[in-house]
Amino acid sequence: MKYLAVAAALIGAAIVPHSAQAQNAAELSAARQVLLQLQPRSFAENLEYCGYIGRMPDGSLTATEVTRGDAWGCLSRGDESRFVEIVASFHTHAAFDRAADSEVPSSDDMYGDIEEHVNGYVATPGGRLWYIDYRRQVATQVCGLGCMGQDPNFIPGDGGPIAQSYSLQDILRREGG
């Protein structure tokens, strides 16, 4: 449970007011630290892992218990009842699979965050970290290839060009919708 200890270390971190334009520093730090811990296990087991970042009564941010999904998705079963507010979701995209467009968030990823009114963070097999701004309905790369670890079987360029950001409509077009 190292990932929870890392996230718990954020207690007392300065809270920056929520912005519709970009993620705040405490939210990003909490999501990044949890996802960095989850990436190796996600690759080794070819499973998605997910959860939420929430605001505690004292204003600090911490993560729920992490939920194990399958190779194509994950629905958090973590206990959010201790949170005053859920501020973000997070999940990995499992191991590299040539049949999956896993280097970008999916429309399901974006729809889930939009419907729940939370920002989202997605870590990919290529090691990218994406931020989903649910208000603007835009996914933006926080950092590129390798910044979050990388699946040893990952093939750079296999999914074609990857833009710095995508609107929900862009993702739907990419998926052929």
C-alpha positions as CSV (number, residue, x, y, z in Angstrom):
1,M,0.0,0.0,0.0
2,K,2.9,2.3,-0.7
3,Y,0.8,4.4,-3.1
4,L,-1.6,5.3,-0.3
5,A,1.3,6.3,2.0
6,V,2.7,8.5,-0.7
7,A,-0.7,10.1,-1.3
8,A,-1.3,10.5,2.4
9,A,2.0,12.4,2.6
10,L,0.2,15.2,0.7
11,I,-1.9,16.0,3.8
12,G,-1.2,19.6,4.7
13,A,-0.3,20.5,1.1
14,A,-1.3,23.9,0.0
15,I,-4.7,23.8,-1.7
16,V,-4.9,26.0,-4.8
17,P,-8.4,27.2,-5.8
18,H,-10.0,25.0,-8.5
19,S,-9.5,26.3,-12.0
20,A,-11.6,25.4,-15.0
21,Q,-8.5,26.1,-17.2
22,A,-6.0,23.7,-15.6
23,Q,-5.4,21.3,-12.9
24,N,-4.2,22.6,-9.6
25,A,-0.8,21.6,-8.2
26,A,-2.0,19.6,-5.2
27,E,-4.5,17.6,-7.4
28,L,-1.8,16.9,-10.0
29,S,0.8,15.9,-7.4
30,A,-1.6,13.5,-5.7
31,A,-2.7,11.8,-8.9
32,R,0.8,11.6,-10.3
33,Q,2.3,10.0,-7.2
34,V,-0.4,7.4,-7.0
35,L,-0.2,6.6,-10.7
36,L,3.6,6.3,-10.6
37,Q,3.2,3.6,-8.0
38,L,0.5,1.8,-10.0
39,Q,2.1,1.8,-13.5
40,P,4.5,-1.2,-13.0
41,R,1.8,-3.4,-11.6
42,S,-0.6,-2.3,-14.3
43,F,1.9,-3.4,-17.0
44,A,2.9,-6.6,-15.3
45,E,-0.7,-7.8,-14.8
46,N,-2.2,-6.1,-17.9
47,L,-5.0,-4.6,-15.8
48,E,-6.3,-1.1,-15.3
49,Y,-6.2,0.3,-11.8
50,C,-8.3,3.3,-10.7
51,G,-9.6,5.4,-7.8
52,Y,-10.3,9.0,-6.8
53,I,-8.5,11.9,-5.2
54,G,-10.7,13.6,-2.6
55,R,-10.6,16.6,-0.3
56,M,-10.6,15.8,3.4
57,P,-12.4,17.9,6.0
58,D,-9.0,19.7,6.8
59,G,-8.6,20.7,3.1
60,S,-5.9,18.2,2.3
61,L,-6.0,15.8,-0.7
62,T,-5.6,12.0,-0.5
63,A,-6.5,9.0,-2.6
64,T,-9.1,6.3,-2.1
65,E,-8.1,2.7,-1.9
66,V,-7.1,1.5,-5.4
67,T,-9.4,-0.7,-7.4
68,R,-8.3,-3.4,-9.8
69,G,-10.1,-3.4,-13.1
70,D,-9.6,-5.5,-16.2
71,A,-7.6,-4.9,-19.4
72,W,-10.2,-2.6,-20.8
73,G,-11.6,-0.6,-17.9
74,C,-12.0,0.0,-14.2
75,L,-14.8,1.2,-11.9
76,S,-13.6,2.4,-8.5
77,R,-14.9,0.7,-5.4
78,G,-12.9,2.8,-3.0
79,D,-14.6,4.4,0.0
80,E,-15.2,8.1,-0.8
81,S,-17.4,8.7,2.2
82,R,-14.6,10.3,4.2
83,F,-14.2,13.0,1.5
84,V,-15.8,16.4,1.7
85,E,-15.5,16.5,-2.1
86,I,-14.2,14.2,-4.9
87,V,-11.9,16.3,-7.0
88,A,-10.4,13.9,-9.6
89,S,-10.4,10.4,-10.9
90,F,-7.3,8.5,-11.8
91,H,-6.5,5.3,-13.7
92,T,-3.9,3.4,-15.6
93,H,-4.4,2.1,-19.1
94,A,-3.0,-1.5,-18.5
95,A,-0.2,-3.0,-20.6
96,F,0.6,-2.1,-24.2
97,D,-1.7,-3.7,-26.7
98,R,-1.4,-3.1,-30.4
99,A,-5.2,-3.5,-30.7
100,A,-5.9,-0.7,-28.2
101,D,-5.6,3.1,-28.7
102,S,-4.3,3.4,-25.2
103,E,-1.9,6.4,-25.6
104,V,-4.8,8.8,-25.4
105,P,-7.8,8.9,-23.1
106,S,-10.9,7.1,-24.5
107,S,-14.3,8.7,-25.0
108,D,-15.5,6.5,-22.1
109,D,-12.7,8.0,-19.9
110,M,-13.9,11.5,-20.8
111,Y,-17.6,10.7,-20.6
112,G,-17.1,9.2,-17.1
113,D,-15.4,12.3,-15.8
114,I,-17.9,14.6,-17.4
115,E,-20.8,12.8,-16.0
116,E,-19.3,12.7,-12.5
117,H,-18.2,16.3,-12.7
118,V,-14.6,15.5,-11.7
119,N,-11.2,16.1,-13.4
120,G,-9.4,13.0,-14.5
121,Y,-5.8,11.7,-14.8
122,V,-4.8,8.8,-17.1
123,A,-1.4,7.1,-17.3
124,T,-0.6,5.2,-20.5
125,P,1.6,2.2,-21.4
126,G,3.9,4.7,-23.2
127,G,4.3,6.6,-20.0
128,R,2.2,9.6,-20.8
129,L,0.1,11.4,-18.2
130,W,-3.1,13.0,-19.4
131,Y,-5.3,15.5,-17.6
132,I,-9.1,15.5,-18.4
133,D,-10.7,18.8,-17.7
134,Y,-14.3,17.8,-17.4
135,R,-15.7,21.4,-17.6
136,R,-13.9,22.1,-20.9
137,Q,-14.2,18.5,-22.1
138,V,-10.6,18.5,-23.2
139,A,-7.8,16.0,-22.5
140,T,-4.2,17.5,-22.3
141,Q,-0.9,15.8,-21.9
142,V,0.7,16.8,-18.7
143,C,3.9,15.0,-19.7
144,G,5.0,12.9,-22.7
145,L,6.5,9.5,-23.4
146,G,8.3,7.9,-20.5
147,C,7.5,10.4,-17.8
148,M,5.3,7.9,-15.9
149,G,7.4,4.8,-16.6
150,Q,6.9,2.7,-19.7
151,D,5.7,-0.8,-20.5
152,P,8.7,-2.8,-21.6
153,N,6.7,-4.0,-24.6
154,F,5.6,-0.5,-25.7
155,I,6.3,0.3,-29.3
156,P,6.8,4.1,-29.8
157,G,4.7,5.4,-32.8
158,D,2.5,2.3,-33.0
159,G,-0.6,4.4,-32.4
160,G,0.3,7.1,-34.9
161,P,0.8,10.7,-34.1
162,I,-0.3,11.9,-30.6
163,A,-1.4,15.5,-30.2
164,Q,-0.8,17.6,-27.1
165,S,-4.5,17.8,-26.4
166,Y,-7.9,16.5,-27.7
167,S,-11.4,17.7,-27.2
168,L,-14.1,15.1,-26.7
169,Q,-15.1,15.5,-30.3
170,D,-11.5,14.9,-31.4
171,I,-11.3,11.7,-29.4
172,L,-14.6,10.5,-30.9
173,R,-13.2,11.2,-34.4
174,R,-10.0,9.3,-33.5
175,E,-12.2,6.4,-32.4
176,G,-14.0,6.5,-35.7
177,G,-17.2,7.9,-34.3
